[in-house]
């Protein structure tokens, strides 16, 4: 057609129509792409609202997530889901929609008052906080969906913010606007930045062993009552020391620039056991004991956490953050990050469970090895390339595997027997294995004496002396180990995590995390590995108790024989007053001695030794509820048989008379019973109030009782917090007398 030739009217209409069709199609395609994952959201706590908000740990109040519908609207059947990225920071610990008067009551509402359907997620390893679907009528652009966690309108106390946290908590808001049941995350995540409460105490740290005249390090950390670091702390702290010749300043000042932690030099001038105290106003802290010698000690005692998890699997925080926290905040001497190994459908190892990352095992191996290498500093901080072999108890249970070489090609097999075979081939100078009690209890039927020198008997999950006994009673020569099994990104520190082991529908609080203390000649990987294989270790409930146990001059963990009755020397310096020392020989408790004071020494001769091989270990209990266990000494008695005169007492014998603490000032039973009606209705009976215990994490009232399986249980009912805190576990005493 020529330029000057006119287009017929009919053709113009057709062209315009075609153009409109194309435009509408493009618009429709654009809208279709924009639907799922579109929209915006804010989060609020007690009225403080935004895409990123600070929230005080342990606070009680109301959360709201408000989602604004995008321009495309929301079709019937569409909705949103609140999805947490670190899987332990909940907007409601025990979310429920049944009782408006109870904790963690959740509601959802449309701004147009249309019908809505609400589902709430469970606590345990469930990332989904809540899910909403709209019914009957669609929603227009600009209208909102509000999900309220801890709705107080019906009389509920509200929701409880996690007690212990450090790194930012991230939340995805996933939207489905076209109603097809498929969701995509909106563009901007919601961020909660945990903030500590006011400083309530100081943690003061000194080496467990040092020499007079040696320049060492004193470290101080300001914490709130839930053991969170108060990074904003500012104030003058007065220092004192039991050593009159110690060289340290009379006071120091902390500013927000210090982020709640400060280190300074310290020189002891007197031999003996010493402590350092810090005070500012009502906040106070006393250090762990330090044994100061004149001569160079043969062994130093180093403190470590060999079992923690990061965001790579089902924990919190990056590898870097966890190593930083363990080294610079908790002041660990050695550490192992043990993210889970799982297997795909083809039996190939991968590194992820329910974390945000899902990488191949070789990729993880490279990442983990490089990070462990970067933080390893001989003489200052020891790291281990490690992972948790996570198999069901019927195929062996959970075992942590450690390597000394960062660059080694780590392999993992879906068969624990084959795993042992591979590790044996590498030699026990390069690897070691520690079984534990976690989600999948390690079964002592699977044990390799070449590469498995120790058993974890305490962690955030509880205390498991019964697990150590299970290995020892099979004739295995193993030591004792404690670690956190931490999932909160706070290795080496006390956390109020929520991992009860009694199967509560609503989780209770955990015990303090465990740690390992190792006698080593130097702070290197080889020296720590040597200490673990020699069983020169003891486990504690996350306190730096100084424990030295010898028998006829042999250290804990040693093996020896004699035709004479053995004599044991026990030396303890506690972080609090020591109340009881017990000696266990095989399946029996052969010494149960009440003691008093922070520093205690006991000499004990076993006048009735048993012919053949016996294992002896020591259990130390402080008045504040903290415990330490020595590794066993293995003794072969070759002398004449001795007729026993004393009545046999089982290693796990429990009596109210053995409990430490004060008589409670009043009856706390009504408060406990009221809480149990919500927490675990009908689960416990025959409860009895026993003691008031002044523990480092707060005073608690101890109760004995029975559960519905007719098993003994004990309950710690904590006092002085904004909301109820409770810990329940099997057995009357808390050392791990029976398996739950």
C-alpha positions in Angstrom: 0.0 0.0 0.0 1.3 3.5 -0.9 1.9 6.0 1.9 -0.8 8.3 0.6 -3.4 5.5 0.3 -6.1 5.5 3.0 -6.7 2.4 5.2 -10.3 1.1 4.9 -12.3 1.8 8.2 -12.9 -1.9 8.7 -9.2 -2.7 8.6 -8.5 0.1 11.1 -11.0 -1.5 13.6 -9.4 -4.9 13.0 -5.9 -3.5 13.7 -7.0 -1.6 16.8 -8.8 -4.7 18.1 -5.7 -6.8 17.5 -3.5 -4.3 19.2 -5.9 -4.2 22.2 -5.9 -8.0 22.3 -2.1 -8.0 22.4 -2.0 -5.3 25.2 -4.6 -7.2 27.3 -2.7 -10.4 26.8 0.5 -8.7 27.9 -1.2 -7.2 30.9 -2.8 -10.5 31.8 0.6 -12.3 31.6 2.2 -9.5 33.6 -0.5 -9.8 36.3 -0.2 -13.6 36.3 3.5 -13.4 36.9 3.0 -10.8 39.6 0.3 -12.6 41.6 1.9 -15.3 43.9 4.6 -13.7 46.0 3.2 -10.2 45.6 2.0 -8.0 48.4 3.7 -6.5 51.4 3.8 -7.2 55.1 4.9 -5.8 58.5 5.4 -7.3 61.9 4.7 -5.8 65.3 5.2 -6.7 68.9 3.2 -4.8 71.5 2.6 -2.0 69.0 6.2 -1.6 67.8 5.7 -2.2 64.0 7.8 -2.3 60.9 9.6 -4.7 58.5 12.4 -4.9 61.0 11.9 -4.5 64.7 13.8 -5.0 68.0 12.2 -7.3 70.6 13.4 -8.0 74.1 14.2 -11.7 74.8 11.8 -13.3 77.2 9.2 -10.6 76.9 5.5 -11.3 77.1 3.0 -9.7 74.7 1.3 -9.8 71.4 2.7 -10.3 67.9 0.9 -9.2 64.7 1.8 -10.0 61.1 -0.2 -7.7 58.8 -0.3 -8.5 55.1 -1.5 -6.0 52.5 -3.2 -7.4 49.4 -1.5 -6.3 46.1 -3.1 -4.6 43.1 -4.1 -7.9 41.5 -6.3 -8.7 44.5 -6.6 -12.1 46.1 -8.9 -14.9 44.8 -11.0 -17.2 46.9 -8.8 -20.1 48.2 -5.8 -17.8 48.2 -4.0 -16.8 51.4 -0.7 -16.3 53.1 1.7 -18.3 55.3 4.2 -17.1 57.9 7.4 -19.1 57.6 10.3 -18.8 59.9 13.8 -19.2 58.6 15.8 -20.0 61.7 13.6 -22.8 62.9 13.7 -22.1 66.6 12.5 -18.5 66.9 8.8 -18.8 67.3 6.0 -16.2 67.4 4.2 -18.5 69.8 6.0 -21.4 71.6 2.8 -23.5 71.7 0.5 -21.9 69.3 -3.2 -22.9 69.7 -6.6 -21.8 68.5 -8.8 -23.5 71.1 -8.5 -21.6 74.4 -8.7 -17.7 74.2 -7.6 -17.6 77.9 -4.4 -19.7 77.5 -1.0 -18.7 76.3 -0.2 -18.4 72.6 -3.8 -18.0 71.4 -3.7 -17.2 67.7 -6.4 -15.5 65.6 -6.7 -14.2 62.0 -8.9 -11.5 60.6 -9.7 -9.9 57.2 -10.1 -6.1 57.1 -13.2 -6.6 54.9 -14.6 -9.0 57.6 -14.9 -11.8 55.1 -14.6 -15.5 56.2 -11.1 -16.9 56.8 -9.5 -20.2 57.7 -6.6 -20.4 60.0 -4.1 -23.2 60.7 -1.2 -22.9 63.2 2.1 -24.8 63.0 3.5 -27.1 65.7 6.7 -26.2 67.5 9.1 -29.0 66.9 11.1 -28.4 63.7 8.1 -26.9 61.9 9.0 -23.7 60.1 5.4 -22.8 59.5 4.1 -20.4 62.1 0.6 -20.0 60.7 -1.3 -20.4 57.4 -4.4 -18.5 56.3 -6.9 -19.2 53.5 -9.7 -16.8 52.5 -13.2 -18.2 51.8 -16.4 -17.3 49.9 -15.4 -13.8 48.7 -12.2 -12.5 47.1 -10.2 -9.6 48.6 -9.6 -6.3 47.0 -6.3 -4.5 46.5 -5.2 -2.6 49.7 -7.2 -4.8 52.1 -5.3 -6.6 54.8 -5.0 -9.9 56.6 -3.9 -9.7 60.2 -2.6 -12.8 62.1 -2.3 -12.2 65.9 -0.1 -14.4 68.0 -0.9 -14.1 71.7 -4.2 -12.5 71.2 -5.2 -11.0 74.6 -8.7 -10.1 73.8 -10.1 -13.2 75.4 -8.0 -13.1 78.6 -4.7 -14.7 77.4 -1.4 -13.6 78.9 -0.2 -13.4 75.4 2.8 -15.0 73.7 6.3 -15.5 75.1 9.3 -14.3 73.2 12.1 -16.9 73.0 14.2 -16.5 76.1 17.7 -16.9 74.5 18.7 -15.6 71.1 21.5 -13.7 69.5 21.3 -13.4 65.7 18.5 -11.8 63.7 15.4 -13.9 63.2 14.0 -13.9 59.6 10.5 -14.6 58.5 9.2 -15.1 55.0 5.6 -14.2 54.2 4.5 -16.5 51.4 1.4 -15.4 49.4 -1.0 -17.2 47.1 -3.2 -14.6 45.4 -4.7 -16.6 42.6 -6.0 -19.4 44.9 -4.2 -22.3 43.2 -2.7 -23.5 46.5 0.9 -22.6 45.5 2.7 -19.9 47.5 5.8 -17.8 46.8 7.6 -15.5 49.3 7.0 -11.8 49.0 10.0 -9.6 48.1 11.0 -8.4 51.5 11.5 -10.6 54.6 10.5 -9.6 58.0 13.3 -9.3 60.5 13.2 -9.5 64.3 16.4 -8.3 66.1 16.6 -9.9 69.6 17.6 -7.5 72.3 18.8 -8.5 75.8 17.0 -7.2 78.9 18.8 -5.2 81.5 22.0 -6.5 83.0 21.3 -8.8 85.9 24.6 -10.6 86.4 28.2 -10.9 85.2 30.0 -14.0 83.9 33.6 -13.9 85.0 36.1 -16.2 83.3 39.7 -17.2 84.2 41.8 -20.2 83.0 41.2 -23.3 85.1 45.0 -23.7 85.6 47.8 -21.2 85.4 51.1 -20.3 87.1 52.1 -17.5 89.5 53.6 -14.6 87.6 52.1 -15.8 84.3 50.2 -13.1 82.3 46.8 -14.6 81.7 43.4 -13.2 80.6 40.4 -12.2 82.7 37.2 -11.9 80.8 33.8 -10.4 81.8 30.4 -10.6 80.2 27.3 -8.7 81.1 24.1 -10.8 80.9 20.4 -10.4 81.5 18.5 -12.9 83.7 18.1 -15.2 80.7 21.8 -15.4 80.0 21.7 -13.2 76.9 24.7 -10.9 76.4 23.7 -7.3 77.1 25.6 -5.6 74.2 24.3 -2.1 75.1 25.7 -2.4 78.7 27.4 0.7 80.0 28.8 1.0 83.5 31.7 0.8 85.9 32.4 -2.6 87.3 34.3 -3.1 90.6 36.8 -6.1 90.6 38.2 -8.1 93.6 40.2 -11.3 93.9 40.8 -13.9 96.6 44.6 -13.6 95.8 45.9 -10.6 97.6 48.9 -10.5 95.4 47.0 -10.6 92.1 47.7 -7.8 89.6 44.4 -6.6 88.2 42.6 -3.2 88.1 40.3 -2.3 90.9 37.6 -1.4 88.4 36.9 -1.4 84.7 34.3 0.4 82.5 32.2 -1.1 79.7 30.6 0.9 77.0 28.2 -0.1 74.2 31.3 -0.3 72.0 32.4 -3.3 74.0 29.2 -5.1 73.1 28.9 -6.5 76.7 32.2 -8.3 76.7 35.6 -7.2 77.9 39.0 -8.9 78.3 42.0 -7.7 80.3 45.3 -9.0 81.6 45.6 -10.7 85.0 48.6 -12.0 86.9 48.2 -14.2 90.0 50.8 -13.9 92.7 49.9 -16.7 95.1 49.6 -20.4 94.9 46.3 -22.1 95.5 42.6 -21.9 94.4 41.5 -18.4 93.5 38.4 -16.6 92.3 37.7 -13.1 90.8 34.5 -11.2 91.6 32.8 -8.4 89.6 30.1 -6.1 90.9 28.1 -3.1 89.7 24.9 -2.2 91.6 22.8 -5.3 92.0 24.6 -7.1 89.2 27.3 -9.6 90.5 29.4 -12.4 89.2 32.1 -14.7 90.5 34.6 -16.5 88.3 35.2 -20.1 87.9 38.0 -21.4 90.2 41.6 -21.3 88.9 44.3 -23.5 90.3 47.5 -21.4 90.5 50.8 -23.3 90.7 54.3 -22.2 91.2 55.8 -24.8 88.8 54.8 -25.3 85.2 51.8 -27.8 85.4 52.1 -31.0 83.5 48.5 -30.5 82.2 46.3 -27.5 81.7 42.5 -28.0 81.7 40.7 -26.7 78.6 36.9 -26.3 78.2 35.1 -27.2 75.0 31.8 -27.7 73.2 32.1 -30.4 70.6 28.5 -30.6 69.5 26.6 -27.7 68.0 24.5 -27.0 64.9 24.3 -24.1 62.5 21.9 -22.9 59.8 23.5 -25.4 57.4 21.3 -28.0 59.0 18.7 -27.4 61.7 20.5 -24.9 63.9 20.9 -21.1 63.9 23.4 -18.7 62.5 26.2 -19.2 60.1 29.4 -21.2 60.6 31.3 -18.0 61.1 28.8 -16.6 63.6 28.9 -19.9 65.7 32.7 -20.0 65.7 32.9 -16.3 66.6 30.4 -16.7 69.4 32.2 -19.8 70.9 35.6 -18.2 70.7 34.9 -14.5 71.5 31.7 -14.6 73.7 31.6 -18.0 75.4 35.4 -18.2 75.6 35.6 -21.8 74.6 39.1 -23.3 74.2 38.0 -26.0 71.7 34.9 -26.5 69.6 33.3 -28.7 66.9 30.4 -27.8 64.6 28.5 -31.0 63.9 25.8 -30.3 61.4 23.7 -33.3 60.4 24.5 -35.7 57.5 21.5 -37.1 55.8 21.1 -39.3 52.8 19.1 -38.9 49.6 17.0 -41.6 47.9 20.1 -43.0 46.3 22.0 -43.4 49.6 24.3 -40.4 48.8 25.3 -38.1 51.7 23.9 -34.6 51.7 24.2 -31.8 54.2 20.9 -30.6 55.3 17.8 -31.6 57.3 15.3 -28.8 57.5 17.6 -25.8 57.2 17.5 -23.2 54.4 20.6 -24.7 52.7 20.6 -28.0 50.8 24.1 -28.6 49.4 25.9 -31.7 48.3 28.2 -33.3 50.8 31.4 -32.5 48.9 30.3 -28.8 48.8 29.6 -28.9 52.5 32.8 -30.6 53.2 34.8 -27.9 51.5 32.8 -25.1 53.2 33.1 -26.6 56.7 36.8 -27.5 56.3 37.7 -24.1 55.1 35.8 -22.4 58.0 37.3 -24.8 60.7 40.8 -24.1 59.3 40.3 -20.3 59.3 39.4 -20.3 63.0 42.0 -22.8 64.2 44.7 -21.0 66.1 47.1 -23.4 68.0 47.5 -22.2 71.6 44.4 -20.0 71.4 41.4 -21.8 69.9 41.0 -25.3 68.6 38.4 -26.3 66.0 37.5 -29.7 64.4 36.1 -30.5 61.1 33.0 -32.6 62.2 29.5 -33.8 61.4 26.7 -35.7 63.1 26.0 -39.1 61.6 22.2 -39.0 62.1 20.7 -42.5 61.9 17.7 -44.0 63.7 18.4 -45.9 66.9 17.6 -49.1 65.1 20.7 -48.6 62.9 23.0 -47.2 65.5 21.7 -43.8 66.5 23.4 -40.4 66.6 27.2 -40.3 66.5 29.4 -37.3 66.0 32.5 -37.7 63.8 35.6 -35.5 64.1 38.6 -35.1 61.8 41.9 -33.5 62.6 42.7 -32.5 59.0 40.6 -29.7 57.5 41.5 -30.7 53.9 40.7 -34.4 54.3 38.0 -35.7 52.0 35.3 -36.5 54.5 33.0 -39.4 53.6 29.9 -40.6 55.2 28.1 -43.9 54.8 24.5 -44.7 55.4 25.6 -47.8 57.3 27.2 -47.2 60.7 29.3 -50.4 60.4 30.7 -49.2 57.1 31.3 -45.7 58.6 33.4 -47.3 61.4 35.3 -49.3 58.8 36.2 -46.2 56.8 37.2 -44.3 60.0 39.4 -47.2 61.2 41.2 -47.2 57.9 42.1 -43.5 58.5 43.6 -44.3 61.9 42.7 -43.0 65.3 45.3 -40.3 65.2 43.2 -38.6 62.5 39.6 -39.2 63.7 37.4 -39.8 66.7 33.7 -40.6 67.3 31.4 -39.7 70.2 27.9 -41.2 70.4 25.2 -39.2 72.1 21.5 -39.0 73.2 19.6 -36.6 71.0 16.7 -37.1 68.6 18.0 -40.6 67.9 19.6 -42.3 70.9 22.9 -44.0 70.2 22.7 -47.7 70.7 25.8 -49.3 72.5 25.3 -52.4 70.4 27.2 -50.3 67.8 30.6 -49.4 69.2 34.1 -49.4 67.8 36.8 -49.3 70.4 39.4 -48.2 67.9 37.8 -44.8 67.1 35.1 -44.3 69.8 36.8 -43.3 73.1 34.1 -41.3 74.8 30.3 -41.0 75.4 28.3 -37.8 75.7 26.3 -37.9 78.9 25.0 -34.3 79.3 23.6 -31.8 76.8 20.7 -29.3 76.4 18.5 -32.4 76.0 19.2 -33.5 79.6 21.6 -35.6 81.7 22.3 -39.2 80.7 24.5 -41.0 83.1 22.5 -44.0 82.2 23.9 -43.9 78.7 27.5 -43.9 80.1 26.5 -46.8 82.2 25.1 -48.6 79.2 28.5 -48.5 77.5 30.5 -49.3 80.6 28.4 -52.3 81.5 29.1 -53.8 78.1 32.8 -53.8 79.0 33.7 -50.8 76.8 36.6 -48.6 78.0 35.1 -45.1 77.4 35.3 -41.7 79.0 32.7 -39.1 79.6 32.0 -36.0 77.6 29.5 -33.1 77.7 28.4 -30.7 75.0 25.6 -28.4 74.2 23.9 -30.1 71.2 23.0 -26.5 70.7 20.7 -25.3 67.9 20.4 -21.6 68.9 23.7 -20.3 67.7 25.1 -19.9 71.2 27.8 -22.6 71.6 29.2 -22.8 75.1 26.7 -20.5 76.7 23.6 -21.3 78.8 20.4 -21.1 76.8 16.7 -21.4 77.8 16.0 -23.6 74.8 12.8 -25.6 74.6 13.6 -29.3 74.2 11.9 -31.3 76.9 12.3 -35.0 76.7 9.1 -36.1 78.3 7.1 -35.7 75.0 5.2 -32.6 76.1 2.7 -31.3 73.6 3.8 -27.9 74.9 7.6 -27.9 75.3 9.3 -27.1 78.6 12.7 -25.5 79.0 15.9 -27.4 78.8 18.7 -27.9 81.3 21.9 -25.9 80.9 24.1 -27.1 78.1 26.9 -29.5 78.8 30.6 -29.0 78.3 33.8 -31.1 78.3 36.9 -30.2 80.3 40.1 -31.9 79.0 43.5 -32.3 80.6 46.0 -31.5 77.8 49.6 -30.6 77.6 48.9 -27.8 75.1 46.0 -26.3 73.2 46.2 -28.1 69.8 44.1 -30.5 67.9 46.5 -33.3 68.5 46.7 -32.6 72.3 42.9 -32.4 72.6 42.5 -35.6 70.6 45.1 -37.3 72.8 43.1 -36.2 75.9 39.9 -37.6 74.6 41.4 -40.9 73.6 43.2 -41.1 77.0 39.8 -40.4 78.7 41.5 -37.5 80.5 38.2 -35.6 80.5 35.3 -34.8 82.7 31.8 -33.5 81.8 29.8 -30.7 83.5 26.5 -29.0 83.2 28.1 -25.9 81.5 30.0 -24.7 84.6 33.8 -24.6 84.9 34.1 -26.8 88.0 37.7 -27.8 88.7 37.7 -31.6 89.3 40.8 -33.8 89.8 40.4 -37.5 90.5 43.3 -39.9 90.9 43.5 -43.5 92.2 46.8 -44.7 93.5 48.3 -41.8 91.5 46.5 -42.7 88.2 44.5 -40.0 86.4 40.8 -40.3 85.5 40.6 -42.4 82.3 43.7 -44.5 83.2 43.9 -48.3 83.3 46.0 -50.1 85.8 46.2 -53.2 88.0 47.1 -53.9 91.6 46.8 -56.6 94.3 46.0 -53.9 96.9 42.8 -52.1 97.7 42.7 -48.9 95.7 42.7 -45.4 97.3 41.0 -42.5 95.5 41.8 -38.8 96.0 39.1 -36.4 94.9 39.8 -32.7 94.7 37.0 -30.3 93.8 36.8 -26.5 93.4 33.3 -25.5 92.5 31.6 -22.5 90.9 29.3 -22.7 93.9 29.2 -24.6 97.2 29.8 -28.3 96.7 27.2 -30.4 98.6 27.8 -34.1 97.7 30.5 -36.4 96.4 29.6 -39.9 95.2 31.9 -42.7 94.0 30.4 -45.2 91.5 32.1 -48.6 91.1 30.5 -50.6 88.3 26.8 -50.7 89.0 27.1 -49.6 92.7 27.4 -46.3 94.6 30.1 -47.1 97.1 30.6 -43.6 98.6 27.9 -41.0 99.3 29.4 -38.2 101.3 27.9 -34.9 102.2 30.4 -32.0 102.1 30.4 -28.2 102.3 32.3 -25.3 100.9 33.6 -24.3 97.4 36.8 -26.3 97.7 36.6 -29.9 99.0 39.1 -32.8 99.2 38.1 -36.4 99.9 40.3 -39.5 100.3 38.5 -42.8 100.0 39.8 -46.3 100.1 37.7 -49.1 98.6 38.2 -51.8 101.3 36.0 -54.3 99.4 37.4 -54.3 95.8 36.0 -56.7 93.3 38.3 -59.2 91.6 38.8 -58.5 87.9 38.2 -55.2 86.0 36.1 -52.5 87.6 35.4 -49.0 86.6 35.3 -46.1 89.1 34.0 -42.6 88.5 33.0 -39.6 90.6 29.8 -37.6 90.6 30.0 -34.2 92.1 26.8 -32.2 93.0 26.8 -28.5 93.9 24.1 -27.0 96.1 22.9 -24.9 93.1 22.1 -28.0 91.1 25.1 -28.1 88.9 26.9 -31.5 88.4 30.3 -32.8 87.2 31.2 -36.4 86.3 34.8 -37.6 86.1 35.7 -40.1 83.4 36.1 -43.6 84.8 39.4 -45.1 86.0 39.7 -48.8 85.0 41.2 -50.9 87.8 42.1 -54.6 87.7 42.2 -56.1 91.2 44.5 -59.1 91.4 44.5 -59.6 95.2 42.6 -62.0 97.4 38.8 -62.0 97.3 37.1 -59.7 99.8 33.8 -60.6 101.4 31.5 -57.5 101.1 30.2 -56.2 104.4 28.2 -53.2 103.3 24.8 -53.4 101.6 24.9 -52.8 97.9 23.4 -49.5 96.8 22.7 -49.1 93.1 24.6 -46.4 91.1 21.2 -44.7 90.4 19.7 -44.9 93.8 17.5 -41.9 94.6 16.5 -40.5 97.9 15.0 -37.2 99.1 17.8 -37.1 101.7 20.3 -36.8 98.9 18.8 -33.6 97.6 20.6 -30.3 98.2 19.1 -26.9 98.8 16.9 -25.0 101.3 13.4 -25.6 102.6 11.0 -23.6 100.4 9.6 -20.4 102.1 6.0 -21.2 101.1 3.8 -23.7 99.2 4.3 -23.3 95.4 2.2 -26.3 94.6 -1.0 -24.4 93.6 1.0 -22.4 91.0 2.7 -25.5 89.6 -0.6 -27.4 89.4 -2.3 -24.6 87.5 0.5 -24.4 85.0 0.5 -28.2 84.5 -3.2 -28.2 83.7 -2.2 -26.2 80.6 1.2 -27.7 79.9 0.5 -31.4 80.5 -3.0 -32.1 81.8 -3.3 -35.5 83.6 0.4 -36.4 83.0 1.8 -36.1 86.6 0.5 -37.2 90.0 1.7 -37.6 93.6 3.7 -34.3 93.4 5.6 -33.3 96.4 7.5 -30.0 97.1 11.1 -30.9 98.1 13.7 -28.1 98.0 14.4 -24.5 97.0 17.6 -24.3 94.9 19.5 -21.1 94.2 20.9 -21.9 90.7 23.1 -19.7 88.4 20.1 -19.4 86.0 17.7 -18.4 88.7 16.0 -19.9 91.9 13.8 -22.9 91.4 11.6 -25.1 93.5 12.2 -28.8 93.1 9.3 -31.2 93.1 9.2 -35.0 93.0 6.3 -36.9 91.4 5.2 -39.7 89.2 4.1 -39.7 85.6 1.3 -41.6 83.9 3.7 -44.4 83.0 4.3 -44.8 86.8 7.9 -43.6 86.5 9.6 -41.2 88.9 10.0 -37.6 87.6 11.3 -34.3 89.0 10.2 -30.8 88.1 12.1 -27.5 88.4 9.7 -24.6 88.8 11.7 -21.4 88.2 10.9 -18.2 90.1 11.3 -14.5 89.3 10.6 -14.5 85.6 7.8 -12.7 83.6 6.3 -16.0 82.5 6.3 -19.6 83.8 9.5 -21.5 83.2 9.6 -25.2 84.0 11.8 -28.2 83.4 10.7 -31.8 83.9 12.7 -35.0 83.5 12.7 -38.6 84.5 14.1 -39.7 87.8 14.0 -37.8 91.2 17.6 -36.7 91.0 18.9 -34.9 87.9 22.0 -36.8 87.0 20.3 -39.1 84.5 19.3 -42.1 86.6 17.0 -43.8 84.0 16.2 -43.5 80.3 13.1 -41.6 79.5 
